[in-house]
């Protein structure tokens, strides 16, 4: 009898623990689960979420060597506004001996400073860049204040050329066919170590808190339907399976009847 696959949703798929040093995120992504939960429990509003609030305790505290990999950050991004404090926290983490997965929708100027400051810690750092679409109109709608596709691609190339470990998250995929984005990534000359594909999770919560997204419900339920996810999964595994992984949320939705 085959052992059932353990489902580890969220950050646990990628890391054993996580660290943040801000509350809120100026990217203000419409699909952000952290944002929805903050609004639900009245820790933020749609307007206050995008005004990043420094958690000074997490900047000033010391960090020890943790078990397994640390993901940083998870509920905010590394922006021009947060860079200085993010550099402080990242340095404390790697100097303590931690392996760190740096997750970001990369801004090239911020990335250059990270690479410049952590050239001696390439064995401790892997970048995971979120690139959800090659269409800037979609990116602008879903991720209003995040970088363009070209800037994210430039950042990916830059980190690769600086000999850092690179990987990509396409979660949630925003194009009907994420295979097009995958093919673009394979042709730019700096293949990432891994690519992770995920669907848009917790959509019922999104519809609950956004009338605008309720208007997109029919479309979203189509592109994240079990049948369409099975088609995507099948042909990508057959045609493009070069270090491509599917998030548990994607696989859970795909298996629904």
C-alpha positions as CSV (number, residue, x, y, z in Angstrom):
1,X,0.0,0.0,0.0
2,X,1.4,3.4,-1.0
3,X,2.0,5.9,1.8
4,X,-0.1,9.0,1.4
5,X,1.8,12.2,0.6
6,X,2.1,14.5,3.5
7,X,0.5,17.9,2.8
8,X,2.5,20.8,4.2
9,X,0.8,24.0,3.1
10,X,2.2,27.5,3.2
11,X,5.7,28.3,4.1
12,X,6.3,24.8,5.5
13,X,6.6,23.5,1.9
14,X,9.8,25.5,1.6
15,X,11.3,26.1,5.0
16,X,11.2,25.0,8.6
17,X,10.7,28.5,10.1
18,X,10.2,32.0,9.0
19,X,11.2,35.6,10.0
20,X,9.6,39.0,9.2
21,X,10.6,42.4,10.4
22,X,7.6,44.5,9.1
23,X,3.9,44.4,9.4
24,X,2.0,45.0,6.2
25,X,3.4,45.1,2.6
26,X,3.6,48.0,0.2
27,X,3.1,45.6,-2.8
28,X,-0.5,45.4,-1.7
29,X,-1.2,42.2,-3.7
30,X,-4.9,41.5,-4.1
31,X,-4.5,37.8,-3.5
32,X,-2.3,38.1,-0.4
33,X,-3.5,35.7,2.3
34,X,-1.6,37.5,5.1
35,X,-3.4,40.7,4.1
36,X,-6.8,39.0,4.1
37,X,-6.1,37.5,7.5
38,X,-5.0,40.9,8.9
39,X,-8.1,42.5,7.7
40,X,-10.3,39.6,8.9
41,X,-8.9,39.9,12.5
42,X,-8.9,43.7,12.4
43,X,-5.1,44.0,12.6
44,X,-5.2,46.1,9.4
45,X,-7.4,47.6,6.7
46,X,-6.9,47.6,3.0
47,X,-5.4,51.1,3.3
48,X,-3.2,50.5,6.3
49,X,-1.8,47.2,5.1
50,X,0.2,48.8,2.3
51,X,1.9,51.2,4.8
52,X,4.7,49.0,6.1
53,X,5.2,49.2,9.9
54,X,8.6,48.3,11.3
55,X,8.7,45.6,13.9
56,X,11.8,46.9,15.7
57,X,12.0,44.0,18.1
58,X,12.7,41.6,15.2
59,X,15.4,43.9,13.9
60,X,17.2,44.4,17.2
61,X,17.0,40.9,18.6
62,X,19.7,38.2,18.2
63,X,19.1,35.1,16.0
64,X,20.5,31.7,16.8
65,X,21.1,28.7,14.5
66,X,17.7,27.2,13.8
67,X,16.8,23.7,12.8
68,X,16.4,23.5,9.0
69,X,15.9,26.3,6.5
70,X,14.7,29.8,7.4
71,X,12.4,31.7,5.0
72,X,12.8,35.5,5.0
73,X,10.6,37.4,4.6
74,X,7.1,35.8,4.2
75,X,4.5,38.4,4.9
76,X,6.2,41.5,3.5
77,X,8.7,42.2,0.8
78,X,12.2,43.7,0.5
79,X,11.7,47.2,-0.8
80,X,13.6,50.4,-0.9
81,X,11.8,51.3,2.3
82,X,12.5,48.1,4.1
83,X,15.9,47.2,2.7
84,X,18.2,48.6,5.4
85,X,16.4,46.7,8.2
86,X,16.1,43.6,6.0
87,X,19.8,43.6,5.5
88,X,20.4,43.8,9.3
89,X,18.1,40.8,9.9
90,X,19.5,38.8,7.0
91,X,23.0,39.3,8.2
92,X,22.2,38.1,11.7
93,X,20.5,35.0,10.3
94,X,23.4,33.9,8.1
95,X,26.1,34.9,10.6
96,X,24.3,32.5,13.0
97,X,24.8,29.8,10.5
98,X,21.3,29.6,9.1
99,X,20.5,28.5,5.6
100,X,18.1,31.3,4.4
101,X,15.5,31.2,1.5
102,X,15.1,34.9,0.5
103,X,11.7,35.3,-1.0
104,X,10.9,38.5,-2.9
105,X,9.3,40.1,-5.9
106,X,12.7,41.5,-6.7
107,X,13.6,45.1,-7.2
108,X,16.9,45.3,-9.0
109,X,18.4,48.0,-6.8
110,X,17.6,46.1,-3.7
111,X,18.9,42.9,-5.1
112,X,22.2,44.4,-6.1
113,X,22.7,45.6,-2.5
114,X,21.9,42.2,-1.1
115,X,24.3,40.5,-3.5
116,X,27.0,43.1,-2.7
117,X,26.6,42.6,1.0
118,X,26.4,38.8,1.1
119,X,28.9,37.7,-1.5
120,X,30.6,35.7,1.3
121,X,27.4,33.9,2.2
122,X,26.4,32.3,-1.1
123,X,26.4,28.9,0.5
124,X,23.8,30.1,3.0
125,X,21.4,32.0,0.7
126,X,19.0,30.9,-2.0
127,X,16.8,33.5,-3.8
128,X,13.2,32.6,-4.7
129,X,11.8,35.2,-6.9
130,X,8.1,35.5,-7.4
131,X,7.2,35.9,-11.1
132,X,3.5,35.2,-11.5
133,X,3.0,36.5,-15.1
134,X,4.9,38.0,-18.1
135,X,1.9,40.3,-18.7
136,X,2.5,43.7,-16.9
137,X,-1.2,44.6,-17.1
138,X,-2.0,41.5,-15.0
139,X,0.8,42.2,-12.6
140,X,-0.3,45.8,-12.2
141,X,-3.8,44.7,-11.3
142,X,-3.0,41.8,-9.0
143,X,0.3,43.2,-7.5
144,X,-0.2,47.0,-7.8
145,X,3.0,48.2,-6.3
146,X,5.3,45.3,-7.2
147,X,8.0,45.4,-9.9
148,X,7.4,44.8,-13.6
149,X,8.1,41.5,-15.3
150,X,11.3,42.9,-16.9
151,X,12.7,44.1,-13.6
152,X,12.1,40.7,-12.0
153,X,13.7,38.9,-14.9
154,X,16.6,41.3,-14.8
155,X,17.0,40.5,-11.1
156,X,16.9,36.8,-11.8
157,X,19.7,37.2,-14.4
158,X,21.7,39.4,-12.1
159,X,21.7,37.0,-9.1
160,X,22.5,34.0,-11.4
161,X,25.4,35.8,-12.9
162,X,26.7,36.7,-9.4
163,X,26.7,32.9,-8.7
164,X,23.9,32.9,-6.2
165,X,21.4,30.0,-6.1
166,X,18.3,31.1,-7.8
167,X,14.7,29.7,-8.0
168,X,11.3,31.0,-9.1
169,X,7.8,30.9,-7.6
170,X,4.9,31.1,-10.0
171,X,2.3,31.3,-7.2
172,X,-0.3,32.1,-8.0
173,X,0.0,31.7,-11.7
174,X,-2.0,34.6,-13.3
175,X,-1.9,33.5,-16.9
176,X,-4.3,30.9,-18.0
177,X,-1.3,28.8,-19.3
178,X,1.7,29.1,-17.0
179,X,3.7,27.0,-19.5
180,X,4.2,30.1,-21.6
181,X,6.0,31.8,-18.7
182,X,8.0,28.7,-18.1
183,X,9.2,28.6,-21.6
184,X,10.3,32.2,-21.4
185,X,12.2,31.5,-18.3
186,X,14.1,28.6,-19.9
187,X,15.1,30.8,-22.9
188,X,16.6,33.8,-21.0
189,X,20.0,32.0,-20.4
190,X,20.1,31.7,-16.6
191,X,17.9,28.6,-15.6
192,X,16.8,28.7,-12.0
193,X,17.5,25.7,-9.7
194,X,13.8,25.1,-9.1
195,X,10.5,26.5,-10.3
196,X,7.4,26.2,-8.1
197,X,3.9,26.6,-9.5
198,X,0.9,27.3,-7.3
199,X,-2.8,28.2,-7.7
200,X,-4.6,31.1,-6.0
201,X,-5.7,29.7,-2.7
202,X,-8.4,30.9,-0.2
203,X,-10.4,32.4,-3.0
204,X,-13.6,32.3,-1.0
205,X,-11.9,34.7,1.5
206,X,-10.9,36.9,-1.4
207,X,-14.5,37.1,-2.7
208,X,-15.7,37.8,0.8
209,X,-13.5,40.9,1.3
210,X,-13.4,42.3,-2.3
211,X,-16.4,43.1,-4.5
212,X,-14.0,43.7,-7.4
213,X,-12.7,40.1,-7.1
214,X,-16.3,38.7,-6.8
215,X,-16.7,40.1,-10.3
216,X,-13.9,37.9,-11.5
217,X,-15.2,34.8,-9.7
218,X,-16.3,32.9,-12.8
219,X,-13.0,33.5,-14.5
220,X,-10.9,32.5,-11.5
221,X,-12.9,29.4,-10.8
222,X,-12.3,28.4,-14.4
223,X,-8.5,28.7,-14.5
224,X,-8.2,27.1,-11.0
225,X,-10.7,24.4,-11.7
226,X,-9.6,20.8,-11.1
227,X,-10.0,19.9,-14.7
228,X,-7.8,22.8,-15.9
229,X,-5.2,22.2,-13.2
230,X,-5.0,18.5,-14.3
231,X,-4.4,19.7,-17.9
232,X,-1.7,22.1,-16.8
233,X,-0.1,19.5,-14.5
234,X,-0.1,16.8,-17.2
235,X,1.4,18.7,-20.1
236,X,4.0,20.5,-18.0
237,X,5.2,17.2,-16.4
238,X,5.4,15.7,-19.8
239,X,6.8,18.5,-21.9
240,X,8.6,20.9,-19.6
241,X,9.6,19.0,-16.5
242,X,12.9,20.6,-15.7
243,X,13.1,21.0,-11.9
244,X,9.4,22.0,-11.8
245,X,7.4,21.5,-8.7
246,X,3.7,22.0,-7.9
247,X,2.7,23.5,-4.6
248,X,0.4,21.4,-2.4
249,X,-2.4,23.9,-2.7
250,X,-2.3,23.3,-6.5
251,X,-2.3,19.5,-6.1
252,X,-5.1,19.7,-3.5
253,X,-7.3,21.7,-5.8
254,X,-6.5,19.5,-8.7
255,X,-7.7,16.4,-6.8
256,X,-11.0,17.8,-5.9
257,X,-14.1,16.2,-7.5
